[in-house]
């Protein structure tokens, strides 16, 4: 789901944490996903800059350069079928207290130039159980030959797929947590 205006909880988080300042030739958007799993489980997946393949279905492999601190770089191999094979990405922000991860794409054989994204993870209650609100926003150049709408649609489709997979993996982990015997 894309978020426009409004005074919702989502809109407030977006105003607070997802400030992108797009230039004339860029597009930006923010998407949200409600996940029926506690924040600690969801964040344990999101924060692993070195293991995006744990929940991102288009990533086949990730090789790290650096110590997982701010400025670390990962080389991501993309599964076939997408218009890319590699992406080089730098960790821009990692805040374990506020649950914020920011990345910037710095290279690769794709058309996502000047791409940066922020993903935030927030506590919420879903159907009386601990849940998580995940928001991912981005800004990216519009490639020659494409419109802002086409570019946003493409990136949003990738993010929706990643967020769906994050929800699926997190919710499976939450079910396993609830069914594990206490005294193991």
VOBARO-246750 format. One record per residue: residue in one letter; chain; x negated, y negated, z of N, C-alpha, C in turn; residue number from 1. Coordinates in nm, 3 decimals. Each point is the difference from the previous one (the first is absolute). Example, Ala and Ser with C-alpha at 12.3 -4.5 7.8 and 13.67 -1.06 7.14 Angstrom:
<recs>
type|mol|nX|nY|nZ|caX|caY|caZ|cX|cY|cZ|seq
a|A|-1.319|0.569|0.780|0.089|-0.119|0.000|-0.090|-0.120|0.000|1
s|A|0.035|-0.105|-0.072|-0.082|-0.119|0.006|0.077|-0.109|0.073|2
</recs>
This chain:
<recs>
type|mol|nX|nY|nZ|caX|caY|caZ|cX|cY|cZ|seq
x|A|-0.085|0.117|0.000|0.085|-0.117|0.000|-0.089|-0.123|0.000|1
x|A|0.027|-0.095|-0.086|-0.072|-0.127|-0.001|0.074|-0.095|0.092|2
x|A|-0.074|-0.089|0.060|0.059|-0.096|0.092|-0.007|-0.138|-0.062|3
x|A|0.111|-0.069|0.001|0.003|-0.138|-0.046|-0.007|-0.090|0.121|4
x|A|0.102|-0.081|0.020|0.003|-0.091|0.114|0.074|0.063|0.115|5
x|A|0.070|-0.083|0.075|0.079|0.051|0.111|-0.074|-0.013|0.131|6
x|A|0.074|0.022|0.108|-0.057|-0.012|0.133|-0.013|0.136|0.067|7
x|A|-0.014|0.104|-0.076|-0.010|0.134|0.055|-0.133|0.022|0.070|8
x|A|-0.007|0.107|0.075|-0.126|0.039|0.065|-0.109|0.019|-0.106|9
x|A|0.036|0.065|-0.110|-0.097|0.023|-0.107|-0.055|-0.133|-0.053|10
x|A|0.090|-0.095|-0.026|-0.042|-0.130|-0.053|-0.093|-0.072|0.096|11
x|A|0.025|0.012|0.131|-0.087|-0.063|0.099|-0.139|0.063|-0.002|12
x|A|-0.008|0.132|-0.005|-0.131|0.067|-0.010|-0.072|-0.041|-0.127|13
x|A|0.074|-0.011|-0.109|-0.062|-0.040|-0.127|-0.055|-0.142|0.012|14
x|A|0.077|-0.091|0.057|-0.049|-0.137|0.019|-0.125|-0.002|0.087|15
x|A|-0.003|0.085|0.101|-0.111|-0.001|0.096|-0.127|0.066|-0.054|16
x|A|0.015|0.112|-0.071|-0.119|0.082|-0.034|-0.030|0.013|-0.150|17
x|A|0.093|-0.034|-0.083|-0.015|0.029|-0.144|-0.004|-0.129|-0.082|18
x|A|-0.094|-0.085|0.035|-0.011|-0.129|-0.069|-0.095|0.013|-0.118|19
x|A|0.054|0.006|-0.117|-0.081|-0.002|-0.122|0.027|-0.134|-0.068|20
x|A|-0.100|-0.056|-0.059|0.017|-0.125|-0.072|-0.030|0.025|-0.147|21
x|A|0.102|0.046|-0.075|-0.024|0.035|-0.140|-0.029|-0.123|-0.085|22
x|A|-0.094|0.017|-0.092|-0.029|-0.102|-0.099|0.101|0.014|-0.114|23
x|A|-0.008|-0.089|-0.095|0.093|-0.005|-0.112|0.010|0.133|-0.075|24
x|A|-0.114|0.068|-0.018|-0.003|0.124|-0.080|0.010|0.126|0.086|25
x|A|0.059|-0.012|0.119|0.010|0.115|0.090|0.144|0.026|0.040|26
x|A|0.025|0.124|0.045|0.130|0.032|0.058|-0.024|0.057|0.139|27
x|A|0.103|-0.007|0.082|-0.008|0.048|0.137|0.136|0.055|0.041|28
x|A|-0.002|0.092|0.094|0.124|0.059|0.049|-0.029|0.069|0.132|29
x|A|0.107|0.030|0.074|-0.012|0.076|0.124|0.109|0.106|0.000|30
x|A|-0.038|0.121|0.043|0.094|0.111|0.006|0.004|0.054|0.142|31
x|A|0.115|0.055|0.039|0.015|0.054|0.134|0.046|0.145|-0.007|32
x|A|-0.034|0.073|0.105|0.044|0.139|0.013|0.022|0.027|0.148|33
x|A|0.114|0.058|0.033|0.030|0.042|0.137|-0.032|0.149|0.008|34
x|A|-0.083|0.037|0.098|-0.047|0.138|0.011|0.043|0.056|0.135|35
x|A|0.057|0.120|-0.003|0.047|0.066|0.122|-0.115|0.076|0.066|36
x|A|-0.099|-0.077|0.043|-0.117|0.054|0.071|-0.057|-0.113|0.084|37
x|A|-0.061|0.032|0.114|-0.055|-0.105|0.085|-0.118|-0.072|-0.065|38
x|A|-0.020|-0.124|0.044|-0.106|-0.085|-0.055|-0.136|0.068|0.003|39
x|A|-0.034|0.066|0.111|-0.135|0.057|0.010|-0.027|0.103|-0.110|40
x|A|0.102|0.077|-0.039|-0.020|0.098|-0.107|-0.018|-0.070|-0.136|41
x|A|0.086|-0.096|-0.028|-0.008|-0.071|-0.128|-0.132|-0.075|-0.010|42
x|A|-0.038|-0.071|0.106|-0.123|-0.078|-0.001|-0.123|0.092|-0.013|43
x|A|0.007|0.120|0.057|-0.114|0.092|-0.010|-0.030|0.035|-0.146|44
x|A|0.100|-0.004|-0.086|-0.020|0.024|-0.143|-0.043|-0.127|-0.073|45
x|A|0.072|-0.109|0.025|-0.026|-0.125|-0.070|-0.140|-0.052|0.025|46
x|A|-0.047|0.007|0.123|-0.128|-0.061|0.038|-0.122|0.074|-0.057|47
x|A|0.020|0.120|-0.051|-0.112|0.080|-0.051|-0.039|-0.046|-0.139|48
x|A|-0.071|-0.112|-0.004|-0.049|-0.056|-0.126|-0.082|0.103|-0.078|49
x|A|-0.064|0.090|0.074|-0.085|0.102|-0.063|0.079|0.121|-0.051|50
x|A|0.130|0.010|0.029|0.078|0.116|-0.042|0.138|-0.039|-0.054|51
x|A|0.005|-0.084|-0.103|0.132|-0.040|-0.053|0.076|0.118|-0.060|52
x|A|-0.072|0.103|-0.040|0.065|0.117|-0.061|0.088|0.076|0.099|53
x|A|-0.009|-0.031|0.129|0.085|0.066|0.100|0.147|-0.028|-0.026|54
x|A|0.029|-0.117|-0.061|0.140|-0.030|-0.030|0.022|-0.066|-0.136|55
x|A|-0.105|-0.044|-0.067|0.018|-0.064|-0.130|-0.010|0.106|-0.109|56
x|A|0.112|0.032|-0.065|0.002|0.113|-0.093|-0.083|-0.018|-0.126|57
x|A|-0.036|-0.122|-0.035|-0.077|-0.021|-0.124|-0.151|0.007|0.024|58
x|A|-0.042|0.014|0.126|-0.143|0.005|0.032|-0.044|0.146|0.008|59
x|A|-0.101|0.034|-0.080|-0.050|0.138|0.004|-0.123|0.012|0.089|60
x|A|-0.076|-0.109|0.014|-0.124|0.006|0.075|-0.040|-0.140|0.043|61
x|A|-0.071|-0.009|0.113|-0.047|-0.130|0.049|-0.141|0.018|0.055|62
x|A|-0.091|-0.085|-0.046|-0.138|0.001|0.047|-0.030|-0.135|0.065|63
x|A|-0.054|0.005|0.120|-0.026|-0.123|0.076|-0.142|-0.050|-0.020|64
x|A|-0.010|-0.134|0.003|-0.130|-0.067|0.007|0.013|-0.097|0.117|65
x|A|-0.062|0.034|0.111|0.013|-0.086|0.118|0.048|0.080|0.119|66
x|A|0.022|-0.072|0.110|0.027|0.064|0.128|0.144|-0.013|0.046|67
x|A|0.093|-0.027|-0.089|0.142|-0.019|0.030|0.028|-0.133|0.070|68
x|A|-0.097|-0.090|0.002|0.024|-0.133|0.054|0.046|-0.093|-0.112|69
x|A|0.036|-0.121|0.038|0.039|-0.100|-0.098|-0.114|-0.017|-0.101|70
x|A|0.033|-0.001|-0.126|-0.101|-0.010|-0.105|-0.040|0.134|-0.059|71
x|A|0.041|0.111|0.064|-0.028|0.132|-0.055|0.070|0.014|-0.135|72
x|A|-0.060|0.081|-0.086|0.054|0.020|-0.134|0.029|0.148|-0.021|73
x|A|0.113|0.027|-0.066|0.032|0.137|-0.037|0.015|0.008|-0.151|74
x|A|-0.042|0.113|-0.052|0.018|0.031|-0.142|0.109|0.106|-0.006|75
x|A|0.112|-0.036|-0.061|0.116|0.087|-0.006|0.013|0.058|-0.139|76
x|A|0.017|0.132|-0.008|0.029|0.066|-0.127|0.150|0.016|-0.010|77
x|A|0.055|-0.037|-0.115|0.144|0.001|-0.023|0.035|0.124|-0.081|78
x|A|0.111|0.065|0.038|0.045|0.118|-0.074|0.039|-0.037|-0.142|79
x|A|-0.014|0.095|-0.090|0.033|-0.027|-0.139|0.148|-0.033|-0.015|80
x|A|0.031|-0.072|-0.106|0.138|-0.041|-0.023|0.021|-0.148|0.023|81
x|A|-0.090|-0.063|0.074|0.007|-0.144|0.020|-0.100|-0.068|-0.093|82
x|A|0.021|-0.128|-0.029|-0.093|-0.070|-0.088|-0.128|-0.043|0.072|83
x|A|-0.065|0.093|0.066|-0.125|-0.025|0.073|-0.059|0.134|0.041|84
x|A|-0.130|0.000|0.028|-0.062|0.119|0.059|-0.072|-0.033|0.131|85
x|A|-0.043|-0.126|0.016|-0.069|-0.040|0.123|0.045|-0.138|0.045|86
x|A|-0.013|-0.022|0.130|0.025|-0.132|0.058|-0.101|-0.020|0.113|87
x|A|-0.064|-0.116|0.002|-0.095|-0.034|0.106|0.067|-0.103|0.089|88
x|A|0.009|0.033|0.130|0.079|-0.081|0.091|-0.079|-0.033|0.125|89
x|A|0.016|-0.125|0.047|-0.071|-0.045|0.120|0.099|-0.022|0.115|90
x|A|-0.038|0.045|0.119|0.079|-0.021|0.120|-0.017|-0.145|0.044|91
x|A|0.110|-0.075|-0.001|-0.003|-0.143|0.033|0.045|-0.026|0.143|92
x|A|0.091|0.084|0.051|0.059|-0.023|0.131|0.041|0.134|0.060|93
x|A|-0.037|0.023|0.126|0.044|0.119|0.073|0.020|-0.042|0.145|94
x|A|0.126|-0.009|0.040|0.035|-0.043|0.135|0.083|0.110|0.065|95
x|A|-0.064|0.078|0.088|0.068|0.112|0.065|0.102|-0.047|0.103|96
x|A|-0.017|-0.117|0.057|0.097|-0.051|0.098|0.129|-0.045|-0.067|97
x|A|-0.013|-0.073|-0.110|0.117|-0.053|-0.072|0.047|0.094|-0.112|98
x|A|-0.076|0.107|-0.027|0.032|0.095|-0.107|0.008|-0.068|-0.137|99
x|A|-0.113|-0.060|-0.039|-0.009|-0.069|-0.129|-0.123|0.052|-0.074|100
x|A|0.021|0.033|-0.128|-0.109|0.044|-0.088|0.007|-0.084|-0.127|101
x|A|-0.114|-0.056|-0.038|-0.006|-0.077|-0.123|-0.111|0.052|-0.089|102
x|A|0.030|0.013|-0.129|-0.103|0.044|-0.095|-0.002|-0.093|-0.120|103
x|A|-0.113|0.000|-0.069|-0.016|-0.074|-0.125|-0.065|0.094|-0.101|104
x|A|0.054|0.003|-0.121|-0.061|0.079|-0.106|-0.112|-0.083|-0.061|105
x|A|-0.119|0.058|-0.003|-0.118|-0.073|-0.050|-0.056|0.059|-0.129|106
x|A|0.058|0.108|-0.049|-0.046|0.060|-0.125|0.083|0.121|-0.037|107
x|A|-0.034|0.059|-0.113|0.071|0.117|-0.046|0.042|-0.015|-0.146|108
x|A|0.048|0.108|-0.057|0.038|0.000|-0.142|0.151|-0.013|-0.017|109
x|A|0.055|-0.106|0.054|0.144|-0.025|-0.005|0.022|-0.149|-0.024|110
x|A|0.126|-0.038|-0.006|0.033|-0.139|-0.031|0.041|-0.081|0.123|111
x|A|-0.021|0.052|0.119|0.038|-0.072|0.121|-0.116|-0.090|0.044|112
x|A|-0.005|-0.120|-0.057|-0.106|-0.095|0.032|0.046|-0.093|0.112|113
x|A|-0.096|-0.032|0.088|0.027|-0.088|0.115|0.117|0.050|0.083|114
x|A|0.007|0.133|0.016|0.105|0.063|0.079|-0.042|0.002|0.146|115
x|A|0.090|-0.042|0.086|-0.021|0.022|0.143|0.135|0.034|0.062|116
x|A|-0.006|0.081|0.104|0.124|0.040|0.066|-0.018|0.001|0.151|117
x|A|0.113|-0.015|0.066|0.005|0.007|0.146|0.111|0.098|0.034|118
x|A|-0.029|0.091|0.092|0.102|0.092|0.049|0.006|-0.016|0.152|119
x|A|0.123|-0.017|0.050|0.020|-0.013|0.145|0.098|0.107|0.045|120
x|A|-0.019|0.043|0.125|0.079|0.108|0.059|0.059|-0.054|0.130|121
x|A|0.132|0.011|0.014|0.070|-0.059|0.114|0.093|0.102|0.066|122
x|A|0.007|-0.005|0.134|0.092|0.087|0.074|0.144|-0.038|-0.028|123
x|A|0.086|0.100|-0.007|0.144|-0.022|-0.003|0.068|0.128|0.050|124
x|A|0.128|-0.009|0.021|0.078|0.117|0.041|0.092|0.035|-0.116|125
x|A|-0.005|0.127|-0.039|0.086|0.050|-0.108|0.080|0.116|0.057|126
x|A|0.132|-0.015|-0.001|0.090|0.104|0.050|-0.038|0.043|0.142|127
x|A|-0.036|-0.098|0.083|-0.030|0.027|0.140|-0.138|0.060|0.026|128
x|A|-0.081|0.014|-0.102|-0.135|0.058|0.015|-0.105|-0.102|-0.043|129
x|A|-0.125|0.020|0.049|-0.106|-0.090|-0.044|-0.019|0.009|-0.152|130
x|A|-0.003|-0.115|-0.061|-0.019|-0.007|-0.145|-0.101|-0.107|-0.034|131
x|A|-0.023|-0.017|-0.128|-0.101|-0.094|-0.047|0.052|-0.075|-0.121|132
x|A|-0.021|-0.130|0.002|0.024|-0.085|-0.115|-0.136|-0.027|-0.063|133
x|A|-0.014|0.035|-0.128|-0.125|-0.023|-0.072|0.029|-0.104|-0.108|134
x|A|-0.086|-0.100|-0.008|0.010|-0.103|-0.103|-0.131|-0.004|-0.076|135
x|A|0.008|0.005|-0.132|-0.119|-0.015|-0.083|0.025|-0.111|-0.100|136
x|A|-0.094|-0.094|-0.004|0.009|-0.111|-0.094|-0.127|-0.004|-0.084|137
x|A|0.009|-0.068|-0.114|-0.115|-0.008|-0.088|0.004|-0.130|-0.081|138
x|A|-0.114|-0.033|-0.056|-0.011|-0.103|-0.101|-0.098|0.053|-0.104|139
x|A|0.027|-0.027|-0.129|-0.085|0.052|-0.107|0.013|-0.089|-0.123|140
x|A|-0.105|-0.004|-0.080|0.005|-0.071|-0.128|0.097|0.069|-0.094|141
x|A|0.067|-0.080|-0.083|0.084|0.055|-0.105|-0.091|0.020|-0.122|142
x|A|-0.015|0.125|-0.047|-0.089|0.025|-0.114|0.053|-0.065|-0.129|143
x|A|-0.092|-0.034|-0.088|0.039|-0.051|-0.131|0.095|0.099|-0.067|144
x|A|0.105|-0.051|-0.057|0.096|0.086|-0.069|0.113|0.049|0.089|145
x|A|-0.006|-0.030|0.130|0.106|0.040|0.093|0.065|-0.124|0.060|146
x|A|0.123|0.017|0.049|0.068|-0.107|0.072|-0.019|0.022|0.150|147
x|A|0.033|-0.103|0.078|-0.003|0.015|0.146|0.094|0.111|0.043|148
x|A|0.121|0.004|-0.057|0.097|0.103|0.036|-0.052|0.140|-0.030|149
x|A|-0.060|0.019|-0.116|-0.053|0.133|-0.036|-0.111|0.041|0.095|150
x|A|-0.087|-0.094|0.033|-0.113|0.031|0.089|0.050|0.035|0.140|151
x|A|0.092|-0.082|0.052|0.055|0.027|0.133|0.073|0.134|0.002|152
x|A|0.078|0.027|-0.104|0.074|0.126|-0.007|-0.095|0.120|0.006|153
x|A|-0.110|-0.005|-0.075|-0.097|0.109|-0.003|-0.062|0.021|0.139|154
x|A|-0.049|-0.109|0.061|-0.066|0.013|0.130|0.100|0.043|0.107|155
x|A|0.121|-0.056|-0.004|0.102|0.040|0.097|0.034|0.148|-0.012|156
x|A|0.003|0.052|-0.122|0.029|0.143|-0.018|-0.109|0.085|0.065|157
x|A|-0.126|-0.038|-0.015|-0.109|0.074|0.065|0.012|-0.007|0.153|158
x|A|0.027|-0.120|0.051|0.011|-0.017|0.145|0.120|0.078|0.054|159
x|A|0.114|-0.005|-0.070|0.118|0.077|0.045|-0.034|0.149|0.010|160
x|A|-0.072|0.050|-0.097|-0.039|0.141|0.000|-0.091|0.028|0.120|161
x|A|-0.097|-0.088|0.025|-0.090|0.018|0.115|0.077|-0.007|0.131|162
x|A|0.093|-0.094|0.012|0.076|-0.013|0.125|0.093|0.118|0.021|163
x|A|0.058|0.053|-0.107|0.084|0.120|0.012|-0.084|0.117|0.049|164
x|A|-0.118|0.015|-0.058|-0.089|0.108|0.042|-0.046|-0.020|0.145|165
x|A|-0.030|-0.124|0.038|-0.038|-0.029|0.139|0.114|0.041|0.094|166
x|A|0.123|-0.031|-0.038|0.116|0.038|0.081|0.011|0.152|0.009|167
x|A|-0.012|0.068|-0.112|0.012|0.147|-0.001|-0.106|0.064|0.091|168
x|A|-0.125|-0.042|-0.015|-0.110|0.059|0.079|0.020|-0.033|0.148|169
x|A|0.031|-0.126|0.031|0.018|-0.042|0.140|0.117|0.073|0.066|170
x|A|0.111|0.011|-0.072|0.117|0.066|0.057|-0.024|0.149|0.022|171
x|A|-0.076|0.063|-0.088|-0.039|0.141|0.024|-0.086|0.011|0.125|172
x|A|-0.095|-0.092|0.016|-0.086|0.001|0.119|0.084|-0.021|0.126|173
x|A|0.099|-0.088|-0.006|0.085|-0.029|0.116|0.081|0.123|0.040|174
x|A|0.052|0.071|-0.098|0.076|0.122|0.028|-0.091|0.103|0.065|175
x|A|-0.122|0.016|-0.052|-0.096|0.095|0.059|-0.032|-0.041|0.143|176
x|A|-0.017|-0.129|0.026|-0.028|-0.048|0.136|0.113|0.037|0.095|177
x|A|0.125|-0.013|-0.047|0.114|0.027|0.087|0.021|0.151|0.023|178
x|A|-0.048|0.082|-0.092|0.023|0.144|0.014|-0.117|0.074|0.063|179
x|A|-0.112|-0.069|0.020|-0.116|0.064|0.065|0.032|0.024|0.147|180
x|A|-0.035|0.117|0.053|0.018|0.023|0.144|-0.087|-0.099|0.078|181
x|A|0.050|-0.042|0.116|-0.071|-0.097|0.084|-0.130|0.058|0.051|182
x|A|-0.001|0.125|0.047|-0.121|0.059|0.059|-0.070|0.088|-0.101|183
x|A|-0.082|-0.061|-0.082|-0.075|0.081|-0.097|-0.143|0.008|0.040|184
</recs>
